Amino acid sequence: MQIRKAAVAGSWYPDTPALLREEVDRHLSSAEVTCAGDVTAIISPHAGLHYSGPVAAHAYKLLAGRRYDVVVLVGPSHYVGFDGVAIYERGAFETPFGPVAIAEQCGAAIAMAASSVRHHSSAHVREHSLEMQLPFLQRVLPDTPIVPLVMGYQTRDTILNLSKGLAAGLAGRSALLVASTDLSHYHDAATAARLDSEVIKHVGAFDAEGLLAALESFPHHACGGGPTVSVMQAAKTLGARDVRILKYGDSGDVSGDKDAVVGYLAAALGNFPQKPEARSPKPE
């Protein structure tokens, strides 16, 4: 079986099962999430587990106890430049917890529906944006196969073509979409929060087109902005109506250095019961 070896185990996250389990479970136990309903997609960061794990855990804790037939991971390419979207077609991705099988038939259906998707295994060799999601997935959705997709140049045509392909390829399937993205990079925390609020505004409003326009005017809002737009569009086509912003933070929350931070967001897209309106107590 073709195995994509772990690229950042031992550097971005622990390379032994016991230590990795301890850290992932610690982040999950610390996350506070109360959000009932059906989850179609999540948005999660992909920095080192020590830094982004406390935020990512809010999205993954929401998945505990749920069941999906497949998880489709969409992240940006940090190391290889190319047009379109790279799929790893078959085999498995390896982590210290063991292999994560690839859902080959589902991946083929997405590739058939999206002309931008093509086999490009070398784009996955060093890429961490998908790998950083796997330890959490293996704890909350064990034995669920994945479709790994890495987006190259984040053009409007590629983003929209992928969103249509995701929606068509996943129609009728019990699938979870995961958009992997960090937000602004290496600004002071106040500036980062201001820049990141633009992304959070569009995500919270379920406004994929508005987010795409914002990214076109300022691409550095989010390294995985294109994947996020594709996932948002596909989730809406698949029936998701609501968004919950679960957690925002930055690397300085962990390091203590607020002079140059990376922003992190956890969010969920799906169908969630509306929160009851607060009512004033009736007078006696």
Secondary structure, 3 states (H helix, E strand, C coil): CCEECCCCECCCECCCHHHHHHHHHHHHHHCCCCCCCEEEEEEECCCCHHHHHHHHHHHHHCCCCCCCCEEEEEEECCCCCCCCEEECCCCEEEECCEEEEECHHHHHHHHHHCCCEEECHHHHCCCCCCHHHHHHHHHHCCCCCEEEEEECCCCHHHHHHHHHHHHHHHCCCCEEEEEECCCCEEECHHHHHHHHHHHHHHHHCCCHHHHHHHHHHCHHHCCCHHHHHHHHHHHHHCCCCEEEEEEEEECHHHHCCCCCEEEEEEEEEEECCCCCCCCCCCCC
